Amino acid sequence: MNLSTTQATPFMYLRRSMQGSVVTPGDAGFDEARQAWHLGADQRPAAVAFPENASDVVAVVQYARALGFRVAPQGTGHNAPPLGDLSRTILLKTSRMRGVQVDPTRRRARAEAGVLWQEVVEPAAAYGLSALHGSSPDVGVVGYSLGGGIGWQVRLHGLAASSVTAAELVTADGEHIRVDANTEPELFWALRGGGATSAS
């Protein structure tokens, strides 16, 4: 990546590297793009990226690394204020990554990064299954689960984090990996809250 060219034409290289879109200050729709669910957060990032898939996320992370920018992933923005100053940050909104697959035989769901709980509950219910969701249908599966996940069935089935069997993620160096109890177990442990265990 030619940094001098990239800096002269902000985010041009990133736009060409991904299927999704990038919105920057001055672009039409920037105010809408930077808005979080939590309206008390006045987010003003250097850019807002809307990846369509994991390859787009890799492109965002690699671009940010090259420029020395931070990447702040965001599903819905329910917990946006702690992100702090976003002036040298690419806000990575996962709202276009909405794929859901329910395996009724194994009683498992696979959800992409931007999926909301209501998008898992409905297909699961079609098989007579119930998801370990919380009280609000418009909360993201990823943020809820990695934050612990205290829902209606917590006393019976434990935290939602305890039921996470695997995760795909993009590391800080831009590598797309899959982690579970056998592959990168320490990272998997950390993702699930650094100690979440199965309910007994």
C-alpha positions in Angstrom: 0.0 0.0 0.0 1.4 3.4 -1.0 0.7 5.5 2.1 1.5 8.9 0.5 -1.1 8.2 -2.2 -3.6 6.9 0.3 -3.1 10.0 2.5 -3.6 12.3 -0.5 -6.9 10.7 -1.4 -8.3 9.6 2.0 -9.7 6.1 2.0 -9.6 5.7 -1.8 -7.5 2.5 -1.5 -9.8 1.0 1.2 -12.9 1.7 -0.9 -11.3 -0.2 -3.8 -10.3 -3.1 -1.5 -13.7 -4.0 -0.2 -17.2 -5.0 -1.4 -18.8 -2.9 1.2 -18.7 0.9 1.5 -16.7 3.6 3.4 -18.3 6.9 4.4 -16.1 9.8 5.5 -16.7 13.3 6.9 -18.1 15.5 4.1 -19.7 12.6 2.3 -23.5 12.6 2.0 -24.9 10.4 4.7 -22.0 10.7 7.1 -24.1 11.9 10.0 -26.4 8.9 9.6 -23.5 6.5 9.2 -21.7 7.6 12.4 -24.8 7.4 14.6 -25.1 4.8 17.2 -28.2 3.2 18.8 -27.1 5.0 22.0 -28.0 8.6 21.0 -25.9 10.0 23.8 -22.7 9.1 21.9 -21.6 11.8 19.4 -19.4 9.6 17.3 -17.0 11.4 15.1 -14.6 8.8 13.5 -12.2 9.4 10.7 -14.4 7.1 8.6 -17.2 4.6 8.9 -16.7 1.3 7.1 -19.6 -1.1 6.3 -18.1 -4.5 5.5 -20.1 -7.1 3.6 -18.0 -10.1 4.7 -14.9 -11.2 6.6 -12.6 -10.3 3.7 -13.8 -6.7 4.0 -13.0 -6.7 7.7 -9.5 -7.9 6.9 -9.1 -5.0 4.4 -10.3 -2.5 7.0 -7.9 -3.8 9.7 -4.9 -3.9 7.3 -5.6 -0.4 6.1 -5.9 1.0 9.6 -2.7 -0.7 10.6 -0.9 0.9 7.7 -2.0 4.4 8.7 -1.7 3.9 12.4 -5.4 4.2 13.0 -7.5 2.3 15.5 -10.4 0.1 14.5 -13.6 0.2 16.6 -16.0 -2.6 15.7 -19.7 -1.8 16.3 -22.8 -3.9 15.9 -25.7 -1.7 17.1 -23.9 0.8 19.3 -25.9 0.1 22.5 -22.6 0.6 24.4 -21.0 3.3 22.2 -19.8 5.9 24.8 -16.9 3.9 26.1 -15.2 4.0 22.7 -14.1 7.5 23.5 -12.3 9.7 21.0 -12.7 8.3 17.5 -10.7 11.0 15.6 -8.0 8.6 14.4 -10.4 5.6 14.3 -12.2 3.7 11.6 -15.6 2.8 13.0 -16.4 -0.7 11.6 -20.1 -1.2 11.5 -21.1 -4.8 11.1 -24.8 -4.1 10.3 -24.6 -5.6 6.7 -23.2 -8.9 7.9 -26.6 -10.6 8.7 -26.3 -14.2 7.8 -27.9 -16.8 10.1 -27.9 -20.5 9.9 -29.7 -22.8 12.4 -28.8 -26.5 12.6 -31.7 -28.2 14.4 -29.9 -31.5 14.7 -27.0 -30.1 16.6 -29.2 -27.3 18.2 -26.7 -24.7 17.2 -26.9 -21.3 15.4 -24.2 -19.6 13.3 -24.6 -15.9 13.2 -22.6 -13.3 11.3 -21.2 -10.2 13.2 -24.2 -7.9 12.6 -27.0 -10.3 13.4 -29.7 -9.2 15.9 -31.2 -11.6 18.3 -34.7 -11.4 16.7 -33.0 -12.7 13.5 -32.0 -15.9 15.4 -35.1 -16.3 17.6 -37.5 -16.6 14.7 -35.7 -19.3 12.6 -34.8 -21.2 15.8 -38.5 -21.2 16.9 -39.5 -22.8 13.6 -37.6 -25.9 14.8 -39.1 -25.7 18.3 -35.8 -24.3 19.7 -35.2 -21.3 21.9 -32.2 -19.0 21.7 -30.4 -17.8 24.8 -31.3 -14.2 24.1 -31.9 -11.3 26.4 -34.9 -9.1 26.9 -34.5 -6.9 23.8 -34.9 -8.2 20.2 -32.7 -5.5 18.7 -29.5 -6.2 20.6 -26.7 -7.8 18.5 -25.8 -11.4 19.1 -22.0 -10.8 19.2 -21.9 -7.9 21.7 -24.5 -9.6 23.9 -22.7 -13.0 23.9 -19.2 -11.8 24.3 -20.3 -9.4 27.1 -21.6 -12.4 29.1 -25.2 -12.6 28.1 -27.6 -12.7 31.0 -31.0 -13.7 29.6 -34.3 -15.2 30.5 -32.9 -18.7 30.8 -29.7 -17.9 32.6 -30.6 -19.9 35.7 -31.3 -23.0 33.7 -28.7 -22.8 30.9 -26.1 -20.3 32.2 -24.6 -17.3 30.5 -24.9 -17.0 26.7 -21.1 -16.8 26.6 -20.9 -20.3 28.0 -22.8 -21.7 25.0 -20.5 -20.2 22.4 -18.7 -23.1 20.7 -16.5 -21.3 18.2 -15.9 -17.8 16.8 -14.4 -16.4 13.6 -12.5 -13.1 14.0 -10.0 -10.8 12.4 -6.9 -10.3 14.6 -5.2 -7.0 15.1 -2.6 -7.9 12.4 -5.4 -8.6 9.9 -5.6 -12.4 10.0 -8.9 -14.1 9.6 -9.0 -17.0 12.0 -11.4 -19.5 13.7 -11.0 -20.2 17.4 -12.6 -22.8 19.7 -11.6 -25.0 22.7 -8.9 -26.7 20.7 -7.7 -24.0 18.3 -6.3 -20.9 20.0 -7.9 -22.0 23.3 -6.6 -19.0 25.3 -8.1 -16.5 22.8 -11.3 -18.5 22.9 -11.3 -18.3 26.7 -10.8 -14.6 26.6 -13.6 -14.0 24.0 -16.1 -15.8 26.3 -15.3 -13.5 29.2 -12.1 -15.0 30.5 -13.8 -17.7 32.6 -17.3 -18.5 31.3 -18.1 -22.2 31.8 -20.9 -24.5 30.9 -23.9 -24.5 33.3 -23.9 -27.6 35.5 
